[in-house]
Amino acid sequence: MSQKYLLLLSFILLLACKKKASEEMTLPTDKTYFSIVQFASDQFQTYGEQPYTFQRVITLNGKTDSSFVTAPYMDWESILKPFFSADISAPKYLGQYNVSLLEDNMMDTRTLVYEAKNTVLVTRTLQIVTDMETRKIKSIYIETEKNGTLQKLFYAPVKLIQIQEYESPMIGKDKALKVEYYFL
């Protein structure tokens, strides 16, 4: 019986050490950059079974509408698509971004910033803000631009998902869309 407990305790300690190491905020190695897809997967594993309700607020060209929606009825594919499209973790992106680590002792945060070296890249900016003490991610902010459409994406775990799009077509009216999902 004690061998089972010892094995279980060893397994828990191994997982705890592994998790702590993965939460450390350091400059990326030469293997890959931060993965939004992996982070989203981790978030779904952590919070996916929770019965969240969201207040969805949609603002299109200054006109706002809101509604409530529960997690199982959300269109997760359309919500996650712009975030996943902004992922820069593939090896082909190595060396394509300037990477810096900023510390703010007043706010007790560290921010890992990726800035595109070339305007051909869709993902222009990726900022990951973590708590300096716990190393947990407080927010992710992304700016992308493709074919004249600027997107600003923001995620604060268990607080807010925000997608903003700005489009200025050669013909027609400008479009400004903001979709927000507030966790309730």
Salt bridges, closest charged atoms under 4 A:
GLU24 OE1 - ARG135 NE 3.24
GLU103 OE2 - ARG110 NE 2.83
GLU145 OE1 - ARG124 NH1 3.33
